[in-house]
Amino acid sequence: MTEKKTTEAQNRATKKWGDKNKDKQRIYRYRSYARKYVRDIATLDDLKELSQMIDERMKEF
């Protein structure tokens, strides 16, 4: 039988934080997906397209 490494209190605290911070969780998750895509999956054409999109988005700020 495997041991649980996190306590029940820690699990409750994590769930409570997640329930209160859904937007932050979504941002962290999407950022992670984007980095994974750029690092491991995207082709050169994909990266060029993303670069253009990023440049356009930066001009908005």
DSSP file (Angstrom, degrees, kcal/mol; ACC not computed):
  #  RESIDUE AA STRUCTURE BP1 BP2  ACC     N-H-->O    O-->H-N    N-H-->O    O-->H-N    TCO  KAPPA ALPHA  PHI   PSI    X-CA   Y-CA   Z-CA
    1    1 A M              0   0    0      0, 0.0     2,-0.2     0, 0.0     0, 0.0   0.000 360.0 360.0 360.0 137.2    0.0    0.0    0.0
    2    2 A T        -     0   0    0      1,-0.1     2,-0.3     0, 0.0     0, 0.0  -0.587 360.0-121.9 -88.3 147.8    1.3    3.4   -0.9
    3    3 A E        -     0   0    0     -2,-0.2     2,-0.4     1,-0.0    -1,-0.1  -0.631  21.0-121.2 -85.5 142.7    1.6    6.2    1.6
    4    4 A K        -     0   0    0     -2,-0.3    -1,-0.0     1,-0.1     0, 0.0  -0.698  18.8-161.5 -79.2 133.9   -0.1    9.5    1.1
    5    5 A K        +     0   0    0     -2,-0.4     2,-0.4     2,-0.1    -1,-0.1   0.670  69.7  63.5 -93.5 -17.7    2.4   12.3    1.0
    6    6 A T  S    S-     0   0    0      1,-0.0     2,-0.1     2,-0.0    -2,-0.0  -0.858  82.6-122.9-109.1 145.1    0.0   15.2    1.7
    7    7 A T     >  -     0   0    0     -2,-0.4     4,-2.2     1,-0.1     5,-0.1  -0.337  23.4-113.5 -78.4 163.2   -2.0   15.6    4.8
    8    8 A E  H  > S+     0   0    0      1,-0.2     4,-2.2     2,-0.2     5,-0.2   0.877 118.9  54.6 -62.3 -38.3   -5.7   15.9    4.9
    9    9 A A  H  > S+     0   0    0      2,-0.2     4,-2.5     1,-0.2    -1,-0.2   0.902 107.4  49.6 -63.5 -41.0   -5.4   19.5    6.1
   10   10 A Q  H  > S+     0   0    0      2,-0.2     4,-2.5     1,-0.2    -2,-0.2   0.904 109.5  51.7 -65.4 -40.3   -3.2   20.3    3.1
   11   11 A N  H  X S+     0   0    0     -4,-2.2     4,-2.2     2,-0.2    -2,-0.2   0.905 111.0  47.9 -61.6 -41.6   -5.7   18.8    0.7
   12   12 A R  H  X S+     0   0    0     -4,-2.2     4,-2.6     2,-0.2    -2,-0.2   0.916 112.0  49.6 -64.8 -43.0   -8.5   20.9    2.2
   13   13 A A  H  X S+     0   0    0     -4,-2.5     4,-2.5     2,-0.2    -2,-0.2   0.900 110.8  49.8 -63.8 -40.7   -6.4   24.0    2.0
   14   14 A T  H  X S+     0   0    0     -4,-2.5     4,-2.4     2,-0.2    -1,-0.2   0.919 112.5  46.8 -64.1 -44.1   -5.5   23.4   -1.6
   15   15 A K  H  X S+     0   0    0     -4,-2.2     4,-2.3     2,-0.2    -2,-0.2   0.907 111.5  51.4 -64.7 -41.6   -9.2   22.8   -2.5
   16   16 A K  H  X S+     0   0    0     -4,-2.6     4,-1.6     2,-0.2    -2,-0.2   0.924 111.6  47.1 -61.9 -44.7  -10.2   25.9   -0.6
   17   17 A W  H  X S+     0   0    0     -4,-2.5     4,-1.4     1,-0.2    -2,-0.2   0.924 111.9  51.0 -62.2 -44.1   -7.6   28.0   -2.5
   18   18 A G  H  < S+     0   0    0     -4,-2.4    -1,-0.2     1,-0.2    -2,-0.2   0.877 108.6  51.1 -61.6 -39.0   -8.7   26.5   -5.8
   19   19 A D  H  < S+     0   0    0     -4,-2.3     3,-0.4     1,-0.2    -1,-0.2   0.845 115.0  42.7 -67.4 -33.4  -12.3   27.3   -5.1
   20   20 A K  H  < S+     0   0    0     -4,-1.6    -1,-0.2     1,-0.2    -2,-0.2   0.652 118.7  43.7 -86.3 -15.8  -11.5   30.9   -4.3
   21   21 A N     X  +     0   0    0     -4,-1.4     4,-2.4    -5,-0.1    -1,-0.2  -0.303  61.2 141.0-128.9  48.9   -9.0   31.5   -7.2
   22   22 A K  H  > S+     0   0    0     -3,-0.4     4,-2.2     1,-0.2     5,-0.1   0.879  76.0  51.9 -60.8 -39.7  -10.5   29.9  -10.3
   23   23 A D  H  > S+     0   0    0      2,-0.2     4,-2.3     1,-0.2    -1,-0.2   0.923 110.3  48.0 -64.8 -43.9   -9.3   32.7  -12.5
   24   24 A K  H  > S+     0   0    0      1,-0.2     4,-2.7     2,-0.2     5,-0.2   0.918 110.9  51.8 -61.7 -43.1   -5.7   32.4  -11.3
   25   25 A Q  H  X S+     0   0    0     -4,-2.4     4,-2.5     1,-0.2    -1,-0.2   0.913 109.5  49.7 -58.9 -43.7   -5.8   28.7  -11.8
   26   26 A R  H  X S+     0   0    0     -4,-2.2     4,-2.8     2,-0.2     5,-0.2   0.915 111.1  49.3 -63.0 -43.6   -7.0   29.1  -15.3
   27   27 A I  H  X S+     0   0    0     -4,-2.3     4,-2.5     2,-0.2     5,-0.2   0.935 112.3  47.5 -61.8 -46.7   -4.3   31.6  -16.1
   28   28 A Y  H  X S+     0   0    0     -4,-2.7     4,-2.0     1,-0.2    -2,-0.2   0.904 113.7  48.4 -60.5 -42.0   -1.6   29.3  -14.6
   29   29 A R  H  X S+     0   0    0     -4,-2.5     4,-2.4    -5,-0.2    -2,-0.2   0.932 113.0  46.0 -66.1 -46.8   -3.0   26.3  -16.6
   30   30 A Y  H  X S+     0   0    0     -4,-2.8     4,-2.6     2,-0.2    -2,-0.2   0.891 111.5  52.5 -64.9 -39.1   -3.1   28.2  -19.9
   31   31 A R  H  X S+     0   0    0     -4,-2.5     4,-2.4    -5,-0.2    -1,-0.2   0.910 109.9  49.2 -62.2 -41.6    0.4   29.6  -19.4
   32   32 A S  H  X S+     0   0    0     -4,-2.0     4,-2.3    -5,-0.2    -2,-0.2   0.923 111.0  49.3 -63.2 -44.7    1.6   26.1  -18.8
   33   33 A Y  H  X S+     0   0    0     -4,-2.4     4,-2.5     1,-0.2    -2,-0.2   0.918 111.1  50.3 -59.8 -44.2   -0.1   24.8  -21.9
   34   34 A A  H  X S+     0   0    0     -4,-2.6     4,-2.7     1,-0.2     5,-0.2   0.918 111.2  47.7 -63.1 -44.4    1.3   27.6  -24.0
   35   35 A R  H  X S+     0   0    0     -4,-2.4     4,-2.7     1,-0.2     5,-0.2   0.914 112.3  49.4 -63.7 -42.5    4.9   27.0  -22.8
   36   36 A K  H  X>S+     0   0    0     -4,-2.3     4,-2.7     2,-0.2     5,-0.6   0.918 111.9  49.2 -61.2 -44.2    4.6   23.3  -23.4
   37   37 A Y  I  X>S+     0   0    0     -4,-2.5     5,-2.9     2,-0.2     4,-1.8   0.942 114.7  43.3 -61.4 -49.5    3.3   24.0  -26.9
   38   38 A V  I  <5S+     0   0    0     -4,-2.7    -2,-0.2     1,-0.2    -1,-0.2   0.915 119.6  43.0 -64.2 -43.1    6.0   26.4  -27.8
   39   39 A R  I  <5S+     0   0    0     -4,-2.7    -2,-0.2    -5,-0.2    -1,-0.2   0.880 132.1  12.6 -71.8 -40.1    8.8   24.3  -26.3
   40   40 A D  I  <5S+     0   0    0     -4,-2.7    -3,-0.2    -5,-0.2    -2,-0.2   0.672 129.7  27.9-117.4 -20.6    7.8   20.8  -27.5
   41   41 A I  I  <<S+     0   0    0     -4,-1.8    -3,-0.2    -5,-0.6    -4,-0.1   0.801  82.1 101.3-118.2 -40.9    5.1   20.9  -30.2
   42   42 A A      < -     0   0    0     -5,-2.9     2,-0.1     1,-0.1    -4,-0.0  -0.147  56.5-141.2 -62.2 142.3    5.1   24.0  -32.4
   43   43 A T     >  -     0   0    0      1,-0.1     4,-2.5     0, 0.0     5,-0.2  -0.391  34.3 -96.5 -88.4 174.8    6.7   24.0  -35.8
   44   44 A L  H  > S+     0   0    0      1,-0.2     4,-2.2     2,-0.2     5,-0.2   0.912 127.4  50.6 -60.3 -42.7    8.7   26.9  -37.3
   45   45 A D  H  > S+     0   0    0      1,-0.2     4,-2.3     2,-0.2    -1,-0.2   0.902 109.5  51.1 -62.0 -40.8    5.5   28.2  -39.1
   46   46 A D  H  > S+     0   0    0      1,-0.2     4,-2.7     2,-0.2    -2,-0.2   0.920 110.0  49.7 -60.8 -43.9    3.6   28.0  -35.8
   47   47 A L  H  X S+     0   0    0     -4,-2.5     4,-2.4     2,-0.2    -2,-0.2   0.876 109.4  51.3 -65.4 -37.7    6.2   29.9  -34.0
   48   48 A K  H  X S+     0   0    0     -4,-2.2     4,-2.1     2,-0.2    -1,-0.2   0.931 111.5  47.6 -63.6 -45.0    6.3   32.6  -36.7
   49   49 A E  H  X S+     0   0    0     -4,-2.3     4,-2.3     1,-0.2    -2,-0.2   0.920 112.6  48.6 -62.0 -44.4    2.5   33.0  -36.5
   50   50 A L  H  X S+     0   0    0     -4,-2.7     4,-2.7     1,-0.2    -1,-0.2   0.890 108.2  55.1 -63.0 -38.9    2.6   33.1  -32.7
   51   51 A S  H  X S+     0   0    0     -4,-2.4     4,-2.5     1,-0.2    -1,-0.2   0.912 108.7  47.7 -60.9 -43.1    5.4   35.8  -32.8
   52   52 A Q  H  X S+     0   0    0     -4,-2.1     4,-2.4     2,-0.2    -1,-0.2   0.915 111.8  50.2 -63.1 -43.0    3.2   37.9  -35.1
   53   53 A M  H  X S+     0   0    0     -4,-2.3     4,-2.3     1,-0.2    -2,-0.2   0.903 111.2  48.9 -62.4 -40.9    0.2   37.5  -32.7
   54   54 A I  H  X S+     0   0    0     -4,-2.7     4,-2.6     2,-0.2    -2,-0.2   0.919 109.8  51.3 -65.8 -44.0    2.4   38.4  -29.7
   55   55 A D  H  X S+     0   0    0     -4,-2.5     4,-1.5     1,-0.2    -2,-0.2   0.924 111.7  47.5 -58.9 -45.0    3.7   41.5  -31.5
   56   56 A E  H  X S+     0   0    0     -4,-2.4     4,-0.8     1,-0.2    -1,-0.2   0.903 112.4  49.3 -62.6 -41.8    0.2   42.7  -32.3
   57   57 A R  H >X S+     0   0    0     -4,-2.3     3,-0.8     1,-0.2     4,-0.5   0.894 107.8  54.0 -66.0 -39.7   -1.0   42.0  -28.7
   58   58 A M  H >< S+     0   0    0     -4,-2.6     3,-1.0     1,-0.2    -1,-0.2   0.828 101.3  59.7 -65.3 -31.7    2.0   44.0  -27.3
   59   59 A K  H 3< S+     0   0    0     -4,-1.5    -1,-0.2     1,-0.2    -2,-0.2   0.770  95.7  63.9 -66.7 -25.0    1.1   47.0  -29.4
   60   60 A E  H <<        0   0    0     -4,-0.8    -1,-0.2    -3,-0.8    -2,-0.2   0.747 360.0 360.0 -69.6 -22.9   -2.3   47.1  -27.7
   61   61 A F    <<        0   0    0     -3,-1.0    -1,-0.2    -4,-0.5    -2,-0.2   0.461 360.0 360.0 -87.4 360.0   -0.6   47.8  -24.4
